[in-house]
Each structure stands twice: as C-alpha cells, then as structure tokens.
Amino acid sequence: MPPSSLRHVHALRDFEPRARRILPRPLFSYIHNGADDERSLRGNRDAFDDYALVPRMLEGVARRSQAIELFGQRHASPFGISPVGLGALYAYRGDLLLTRAAADAGIPAVLSGASLIPMEEVAQAAPGTWFQAYLPGDAARVEALVERIRRSGFATLVLTVDLPVTVNPENYARNGFSSPLRPSLQLAWQGVSHPRWLLGTFGRTLLRHGMPHFENWRAERGAPILSASVQRDFVARDHLAWSHLRQVRDAWKGPLVVKGVLRWQDALIARDAGVDGIIVSNHGGRQVDGAVAPLRVLPEICRAVPDLAVMMDGGIRRGSDVLKALALGARCVFAGRPFNYAAAVGGAAGVAHAIALLRDEVHRNMALLGINRLDELDASFVRHIDSFRPSPPA
C-alpha cells in the first residue's frame, strides 16, 4: 500500500501537478518543457490517441504474465525508466531512488549521463541498471568514458545519438533554467518559496554530500550544478558519425543500444554497425521541434530490423499506451517525466507507487484485450483511426 500522502494519486498524470507545486520553476521546467513550440512533445501523446485497441473475447485470461526478456535478462514488466538528467535535484539522491525502485520492481532503468551521483555508486546500489552516454567529441575521451562505464559494473550501454548540438534553450530560459544554474535573486526566491524542496532536497544534499556535480558526463568529474562562472562541457558533437559508433562497438563487449533513431534507414546502419538494440525516440520532444512521434515510425523500424530488440520512448502515460506500442512491435517501452515527477512528490515510495500504477494498468488491460502473454500481441490488436474514416468520393 502506498503511504497516505499518495492516496489521491491514481494515475501517472496525477504526479505532475503535485511536482509543479514542490519544485522550483527552473527545475520543473527542465523536466516538463519540450523544444520550441512543443509540437513534438504534444505529438508524442497525440500519436497514441490515433490508435484504437481491438480486444478479443472469451480467451481465458487467468494466467496473465507481463514478463519480458531483454539481452538475456528477465524483467517483470515491459516498461522501464528513461534517462533524465539532474535526478538528484528533483528528490534527495534521486538517481539512486529511481534506479533502486526499478531494480526492486524488476524493470530496467537507464542512468543518465547528466546524472549527479557517481555512476560507480549507482551501479553498486542498483545492479542491472543501464547507463546512457553522450559521446564526447574526440576518440581518446570516448575510450576513457567507455572504460569508466565498464569498470563501474554496467552491463548495458545506451548511446544517445540525436543531439549533435545543444537544444534551443528558449523555454528553459523563460523559466530561469540554465546548466549549470546561475546564482541570482530570482533563483534564490525560487528556493525560498519552495521550502520542502530547499530543505528536503537541496539543503540536505549540500549538508551531507556537498555541491552536486555532473559526475558522469565524461570520464572525469564535470561542472558543479550551481556556479556563476563555470561552463559545462558542451563541446559540439556535430562531427560525430557512424564510425564513432563502431569505435564504441569495438570497445564495448556487452549489449549496446542506440537511442534516438527515427528512420528505418538509420536502424539498418545501426544494425550493421553491431548494435543489439534500438530505442526509437525523439528525445521526449526536446530535440528538433516537429520531429515525428516515435510511435508513428515504430512499425516500419521493427520491420526493417526484426533481429534487433526495438524499444521506444515518448508519451507513455498509461498501461494501454504500453500495450499499443508492444502491439506495433516494441519489445519494451520507457517513460521519463512521470517517474521523475513521482520522485519529487514521494521519494522512493512515489517511484514505487508510479511503477505499481503502470504495472496494474498493464495487467488489467491484458485481461480486457484477451491475452495471457505479451507475445500474443500483434498489429491485429490495434487499428489506426484513419481506417474508420470513409473514403472521399471519387
């Protein structure tokens, strides 16, 4: 049973307004906002509304299991926690809260390269966590980062490849967010006016662990999260190419996943470069605005690389969303914002409650769809709304 403070949280969407009240506006903006006019952000959700479920009846669904297997590891549910940076600023030791909760629930979690707790500590506390990295700009630093990840004990490496340049900071700037955060009267007011966060997260972190830093951005320790002068290492990655992925493949002996693919042609190149999995993603609507929703291109990518573990993220909020994506070919799906809101609202208990809510919805909807196992799902269980529209007259 969740604690009494979470008794009115009945779905993942219920965490967001509560997190808005708790978090200073700059931090809430970092989780919440998308790029530019946020067309991609909205489009990720709209894509799910374009598919209707087609249940079957009288199948006998008393033996339901939502377990899956990825890269030789069994997981209790077909969803996981996406990498989102700065997790330890939303909740005290947030990166650990998220990954431990996932490990306890038997689902995958991906630690962000923009996290604030050393990867070594996370890997020890939450075995089975995946690590997400952005490639540095030169070969020597790539090798050093990959070696550090390996020595830390991670088995699965996720390379995010969809940000060759930094995103448009427009919406962050409007809400006072920068990376690192810059001291100002407005930032100080945001802290003072959100005392639960100031004392329970930031103040507690400063007292026990000192100023948070970008611990895992590169092989070496990165910039502090709060500084008037220090610049974060945002060296352009616009020269990175498929050859750099092949360099990582040569150095990394475990499962290698590429995140950020939206074209089936790129999926073929990634497969030929030796990756084991693909996460179809538009970076949660934070990348180029107007980018296609991952769900819309998921089927064609699955058809192009049936031998790979194709996964997706972007817009997952309900168990029905999970099942729609799986029916269209995904092996697993990931969500980021809801679980980070849950960490801000309820700490470890909040994340555990969020996982349980989504798991219960999947379990219930499997029965309503008429399946006992997820491998029974195929495209016959979904119908695009365009198929219900009458054809225009000739």
Salt bridges, closest charged atoms under 4 A:
GLU16 OE2 - HIS32 ND1 3.30
ASP37 OD2 - ARG39 NH1 3.27
ASP50 OD2 - ARG296 NH1 2.85
GLU120 OE2 - ARG148 NE 2.85
GLU121 OE2 - ARG93 NH2 2.64
GLU147 OE2 - ARG150 NH2 2.45
GLU147 OE2 - ARG151 NE 3.62
ASP162 OD1 - HIS283 ND1 2.84
GLU170 OE2 - ARG174 NH1 2.78
GLU215 OE2 - ARG221 NH2 3.03
GLU220 OE2 - ARG141 NH2 2.63
ASP233 OD2 - ARG141 NH2 3.14
ASP233 OD2 - ARG218 NE 3.18
ASP272 OD1 - ARG271 NE 3.42
ASP276 OD2 - ARG249 NH1 2.82
ASP289 OD2 - ARG39 NH2 3.94
ASP313 OD2 - LYS259 NZ 3.50
ASP321 OD2 - ARG45 NH1 2.84
GLU361 OE2 - ARG318 NH1 2.71
ASP375 OD1 - ARG373 NE 2.97
GLU376 OE1 - ARG56 NH2 2.33
GLU376 OE2 - ARG373 NH1 3.91
ASP386 OD2 - HIS384 ND1 3.59
ASP386 OD1 - ARG389 NH1 2.39
